[in-house]
């Protein structure tokens, strides 16, 4: 497990780079995670996807289906793939502070 400070908060990540304690997530943590996965700039569409995923996780404690992300953000699958080239699970879910989704390799 890897840990470091973001502001005054000690944040731990699993060996796969997922946030260990999702309740510590905030936009500063998200920006830090984004940089760790090679994304230097998060635009408006990135944030729409990240907040959509985060809101779903807070209600259901699971990652949303890609179809639901598309419906709720108005983005098409190809747009999601362009925004998060490493994939929705390894990119967007990780940045949204979710634990590693089931089935994520």
N, C-alpha and C positions, 0 to 999 in steps of 0.2 A: 504494500500500500504506500502511496506517495501522499505527502501532506505539505501544504504551504499556507502562508497567510495571504488573505485578500482583505486589505484594511486591517481590522483588529480580529478578524475571524480566521481560525485555523480550519482549513478545508482539506478533506481527505478524498483521494481518488482510488478506485480499485486498480488492479493491475491492467485492466483494459481501458482505464481512463474515465470511467463513469463515476459520478459523484456518489460517495458512500452515504451521505446524509442529505437527501433531497430537500429537507426543510431548511437547509442553509442557503438555498439557491436565491439569487437576486440577479439583477441585470449586470452588475459588476462581475459576479461569478461567471455568468454566461459569456461575457466578453473575454474573460480569461480562458475559458474552455474553448471558445472559438479560435483564439490564437493558438492554443495547443493542437487543434486539428488543422491548422494552416489557413484559417479564415481571418484575415486582418480587419476587414470591414463588414459590419452587419448593417444591411440596409432595411428599409421599411418592410419589404416582403419577407426578409429573413425573420424580422421581429414578429410579423403576423403569424408565421408558421411556428416559431418558438413559443409564443404566447398561447396559440391554439393547442399545441401539444401539452404545454404546462397546465392549462386549465382543465383539459381532459384528464390528465394524470391526477390532479388535485381532487377531482370528483370521483374517479373510478379506480385509481391506483394501478392503472395499466396504460400503456402507450396506445394512442388511437390508431385505428386502421388508416392506411394511406388514403383510401377513398374518403374517409371522414375529414382528413386534413384538407384534401382538395375541395370538398364541398363547403367547409367552414371558412376557407380562406379565398375561395374563388380562383385558385391557381390550378393549373393542369399538371399532370404527373411529370411531363417533360420540363416544366418550369421548376418543380421541386428538385428534379435531378440536376438542373443547372445551378440552382441556389445551393444545394448540398451535394456536391459531387461524390463525397464519400458515402452517401446514402442517408436515408432518413433516420435509421437507427443509430448508425455510427457518427452521424453529423448532428442533425437537428435534435434528436432525443438526448444525445449527450450534452449538447449546449443548453437544452431546456432543463438539465439537471436531473433527469430521470435515472433510476438504476438501470442496469443493462437489461433491455427488453428480452423476454423469452424468445428463443429462436434466433437471437442475434449471434452470429458466428464471430 
